[in-house]
């Protein structure tokens, strides 16, 4: 835990069966990835589960395979195989410092920071009721091929990851209008909370792309405690120390919008 708090990068690759303490280490790491062909993770194996809960004939994949843990946030990313896991860890490490007490690494960039991004002119529909894809927009304005997404398969109302701007690494956050119109739900709040903590301990500034109609509403949202977890995310955002640059792309409504657009200083805000 001390290494986590000091920002010494802790990465985990699940390239086999992870049980008990091994599973816990993967779940608590700064970044974790699982191999789709051989990875599984659980608190106890199928035989132990059968004796305790009477669930029979469980395979490793059914009990704790990639489809389960990449969709619930226990594991961040999915890779096709063992080599893919190590490739993703290497990419993750290229964005973060050796520890949180030094500046993140800057690499030479051949991508003109003042280039025209003409695709962005029509990326957001003029009609507010229409949705759009935010990932191509992220890739358009950051350094070419530098966007590294984290947690693609859970908390789908938001998109988070790393990218570079003129060679300098930053944390990325964006509301995803394709999922629940971008309304911030419980899983999305938890996902962003984790990402804020990661960026803060690594000293990475955060760039926010905001298009939010507020917190998710309805019976499902209330049962999942969206107000609780949304405000936990707010406390983390307010308590962070890295600079925040917010771009209000379209809507910024309700408590969720207020949390994102005005957490604390230093916080630069611009409107699309």
C-alpha positions as CSV (number, residue, x, y, z in Angstrom):
1,X,0.0,0.0,0.0
2,X,2.9,2.4,0.7
3,X,4.2,1.9,-2.8
4,X,0.8,2.6,-4.2
5,X,0.5,5.9,-2.2
6,X,4.0,6.9,-3.3
7,X,3.1,6.5,-7.0
8,X,5.5,3.7,-7.6
9,X,3.8,2.0,-10.6
10,X,2.2,-1.3,-9.7
11,X,1.0,-3.3,-12.6
12,X,-0.6,-6.7,-12.8
13,X,-1.0,-9.2,-15.7
14,X,-3.4,-12.1,-15.1
15,X,-1.9,-14.7,-17.4
16,X,-3.3,-17.8,-15.7
17,X,-5.4,-18.4,-12.6
18,X,-5.2,-15.8,-9.9
19,X,-6.8,-16.8,-6.5
20,X,-6.9,-15.2,-3.1
21,X,-3.9,-13.0,-2.4
22,X,-2.8,-13.1,-6.1
23,X,-6.2,-11.9,-7.1
24,X,-6.2,-9.2,-4.5
25,X,-2.9,-7.9,-5.8
26,X,-4.3,-7.6,-9.3
27,X,-7.4,-5.8,-8.1
28,X,-5.5,-3.2,-6.1
29,X,-2.8,-2.4,-8.7
30,X,-2.5,0.9,-10.4
31,X,-3.1,-0.9,-13.7
32,X,-4.3,-4.5,-14.4
33,X,-4.8,-6.5,-17.6
34,X,-6.0,-10.0,-18.2
35,X,-5.3,-12.4,-21.0
36,X,-8.5,-13.4,-22.8
37,X,-7.3,-16.9,-23.7
38,X,-5.9,-18.1,-20.3
39,X,-6.7,-15.6,-17.6
40,X,-9.1,-16.0,-14.7
41,X,-9.5,-14.5,-11.2
42,X,-11.6,-15.3,-8.1
43,X,-11.7,-15.5,-4.4
44,X,-12.0,-19.2,-4.3
45,X,-12.0,-21.9,-7.0
46,X,-14.9,-23.9,-8.5
47,X,-14.6,-26.8,-6.0
48,X,-14.6,-24.5,-3.0
49,X,-17.5,-22.5,-4.4
50,X,-19.5,-25.7,-5.0
51,X,-19.2,-26.7,-1.4
52,X,-20.1,-23.3,-0.1
53,X,-22.8,-22.1,-2.4
54,X,-23.9,-25.3,-4.2
55,X,-23.1,-23.8,-7.6
56,X,-22.0,-26.8,-9.6
57,X,-20.0,-27.4,-12.8
58,X,-18.4,-23.9,-12.8
59,X,-15.5,-23.4,-15.2
60,X,-12.7,-20.9,-14.4
61,X,-14.1,-18.7,-17.2
62,X,-17.7,-18.8,-15.9
63,X,-16.6,-18.1,-12.3
64,X,-14.1,-15.3,-12.9
65,X,-13.1,-15.0,-16.5
66,X,-12.3,-11.8,-18.5
67,X,-15.9,-11.2,-19.4
68,X,-16.8,-10.9,-15.7
69,X,-13.9,-8.9,-14.3
70,X,-13.4,-6.5,-17.2
71,X,-17.1,-5.5,-17.0
72,X,-17.1,-5.0,-13.2
73,X,-14.0,-2.9,-12.8
74,X,-11.8,-5.5,-10.9
75,X,-9.5,-5.7,-14.0
76,X,-8.9,-2.6,-16.1
77,X,-8.0,-3.9,-19.6
78,X,-8.4,-7.0,-21.8
79,X,-5.6,-8.4,-24.0
80,X,-5.8,-11.2,-26.5
81,X,-3.0,-13.2,-24.9
82,X,0.0,-13.1,-22.6
83,X,2.1,-11.0,-24.9
84,X,-0.7,-8.5,-25.3
85,X,-0.8,-8.1,-21.5
86,X,2.9,-7.2,-21.4
87,X,2.6,-4.9,-24.3
88,X,-0.2,-3.0,-22.6
89,X,1.8,-2.8,-19.3
90,X,4.8,-1.4,-21.3
91,X,2.5,1.2,-22.8
92,X,1.0,2.2,-19.5
93,X,4.5,2.6,-18.0
94,X,5.5,4.9,-20.8
95,X,3.0,7.6,-19.5
96,X,3.9,7.5,-15.8
97,X,7.0,8.5,-13.8
98,X,9.2,6.1,-11.8
99,X,7.5,7.4,-8.7
100,X,5.1,10.2,-7.8
101,X,7.9,12.5,-6.6
102,X,9.2,13.2,-10.1
103,X,7.7,14.7,-13.2
104,X,6.0,12.3,-15.8
105,X,8.2,11.5,-18.8
106,X,8.1,13.8,-21.8
107,X,8.9,12.4,-25.2
108,X,9.8,14.2,-28.5
109,X,6.7,14.7,-30.6
110,X,6.6,15.1,-34.4
111,X,2.9,16.0,-34.2
112,X,2.4,19.7,-34.7
113,X,0.5,21.0,-31.6
114,X,-1.0,23.8,-33.7
115,X,-2.3,21.6,-36.6
116,X,-5.9,22.1,-37.8
117,X,-8.3,19.3,-36.6
118,X,-11.0,19.9,-39.2
119,X,-12.8,16.7,-38.3
120,X,-13.8,18.3,-35.0
121,X,-15.8,21.0,-36.7
122,X,-18.6,18.6,-37.4
123,X,-18.0,16.0,-34.7
124,X,-20.8,17.3,-32.4
125,X,-24.3,17.3,-34.0
126,X,-26.1,20.6,-34.0
127,X,-29.3,18.9,-32.7
128,X,-28.8,18.3,-29.0
129,X,-30.9,15.1,-29.1
130,X,-28.4,13.3,-31.4
131,X,-25.5,11.3,-30.0
132,X,-21.9,11.0,-31.2
133,X,-18.8,9.0,-30.6
134,X,-16.3,10.7,-28.3
135,X,-13.3,8.4,-28.8
136,X,-12.5,9.6,-32.3
137,X,-12.7,13.2,-31.0
138,X,-10.1,12.3,-28.3
139,X,-7.8,10.7,-30.9
140,X,-8.2,13.8,-33.1
141,X,-6.9,16.4,-30.7
142,X,-4.2,14.5,-28.8
143,X,-0.8,13.5,-30.3
144,X,-1.3,10.9,-33.0
145,X,-1.7,7.4,-31.8
146,X,-1.2,8.4,-28.2
147,X,-4.6,7.7,-26.7
148,X,-4.4,4.7,-24.3
149,X,-7.8,3.8,-23.0
150,X,-8.3,2.3,-19.5
151,X,-11.4,0.4,-18.4
152,X,-13.2,0.3,-21.8
153,X,-15.6,-2.5,-20.8
154,X,-17.0,-1.1,-17.5
155,X,-18.4,2.3,-16.3
156,X,-19.5,2.9,-19.9
157,X,-21.0,6.3,-19.4
158,X,-17.5,7.7,-19.2
159,X,-14.2,7.2,-21.1
160,X,-10.9,7.5,-19.3
161,X,-7.3,6.9,-20.2
162,X,-3.9,8.5,-20.9
163,X,-2.8,10.6,-23.9
164,X,0.0,13.0,-24.9
165,X,-0.2,16.7,-25.8
166,X,3.0,17.7,-27.6
167,X,4.8,14.8,-26.0
168,X,3.5,15.6,-22.4
169,X,1.3,12.9,-20.8
170,X,-2.1,13.8,-19.5
171,X,-5.1,12.0,-18.0
172,X,-8.2,12.0,-20.2
173,X,-11.8,12.0,-19.0
174,X,-14.9,12.3,-21.3
175,X,-18.6,11.7,-20.9
176,X,-19.8,9.2,-23.4
177,X,-23.0,10.4,-25.0
178,X,-23.6,7.0,-26.6
179,X,-24.3,5.5,-23.2
180,X,-27.2,6.8,-21.2
181,X,-26.8,10.1,-23.0
182,X,-23.6,10.6,-20.9
183,X,-25.5,10.8,-17.6
184,X,-23.1,9.9,-14.8
185,X,-24.1,6.6,-13.1
186,X,-22.6,4.7,-10.2
187,X,-20.1,2.7,-12.3
188,X,-19.0,5.7,-14.2
189,X,-18.5,7.6,-11.0
190,X,-16.4,4.8,-9.5
191,X,-14.4,4.5,-12.7
192,X,-13.6,8.2,-12.8
193,X,-12.8,8.2,-9.0
194,X,-10.2,5.6,-9.6
195,X,-8.7,7.4,-12.6
196,X,-8.5,10.7,-10.6
197,X,-6.6,9.0,-7.9
198,X,-4.2,7.4,-10.5
199,X,-3.6,10.7,-12.2
200,X,-3.1,12.5,-8.9
201,X,-0.5,10.1,-7.5
202,X,1.3,10.1,-10.8
203,X,1.3,13.8,-11.3
204,X,-0.7,13.8,-14.6
205,X,-2.8,16.8,-15.4
206,X,-6.4,15.9,-16.3
207,X,-8.2,17.0,-19.5
208,X,-12.0,16.7,-19.2
209,X,-14.4,16.6,-22.2
210,X,-17.8,17.4,-20.6
211,X,-21.2,16.7,-22.0
212,X,-23.4,15.6,-19.2
213,X,-27.1,16.0,-18.6
214,X,-26.5,15.3,-14.8
215,X,-26.6,12.2,-12.7
216,X,-28.4,9.2,-13.9
217,X,-32.0,9.1,-12.8
218,X,-34.7,6.4,-12.3
219,X,-35.1,3.3,-10.1
220,X,-32.0,1.5,-11.2
221,X,-29.8,4.6,-10.6
222,X,-31.3,5.1,-7.1
223,X,-30.9,1.4,-6.2
224,X,-27.2,1.6,-7.2
225,X,-26.6,4.6,-5.0
226,X,-25.6,7.1,-7.7
227,X,-25.8,10.1,-5.4
228,X,-23.4,8.4,-2.9
229,X,-20.8,7.4,-5.4
230,X,-21.1,10.5,-7.5
231,X,-20.3,12.6,-4.4
232,X,-17.5,10.2,-3.5
233,X,-16.0,11.0,-6.9
234,X,-16.5,14.7,-6.2
235,X,-14.6,14.4,-3.0
236,X,-11.7,12.8,-4.8
237,X,-11.8,15.3,-7.6
238,X,-11.9,18.2,-5.1
239,X,-9.1,16.7,-3.1
240,X,-6.8,16.2,-6.0
241,X,-3.8,18.4,-6.6
242,X,-3.1,18.1,-10.4
243,X,-4.2,20.8,-12.8
244,X,-7.6,20.3,-14.5
245,X,-8.5,21.6,-18.0
246,X,-12.2,21.3,-18.7
247,X,-13.8,21.6,-22.1
248,X,-17.6,21.9,-22.0
249,X,-18.5,20.3,-25.3
250,X,-22.3,20.6,-25.2
251,X,-24.4,20.1,-22.0
252,X,-23.3,20.7,-18.4
253,X,-26.4,20.2,-16.3
254,X,-27.4,19.3,-12.7
255,X,-25.2,18.3,-9.8
256,X,-23.1,16.0,-12.0
257,X,-22.3,18.9,-14.3
258,X,-21.5,21.2,-11.4
259,X,-19.1,18.7,-9.9
260,X,-17.2,18.3,-13.1
261,X,-17.0,21.9,-14.2
262,X,-16.1,23.6,-10.9
263,X,-14.3,21.2,-8.6
264,X,-11.5,23.5,-7.4
265,X,-8.4,25.5,-8.5
266,X,-6.4,25.3,-10.6
267,X,-9.1,24.6,-13.1
268,X,-9.3,26.2,-16.6
269,X,-12.7,26.0,-18.3
270,X,-13.5,26.7,-22.0
271,X,-16.7,26.2,-24.0
272,X,-16.8,24.4,-27.3
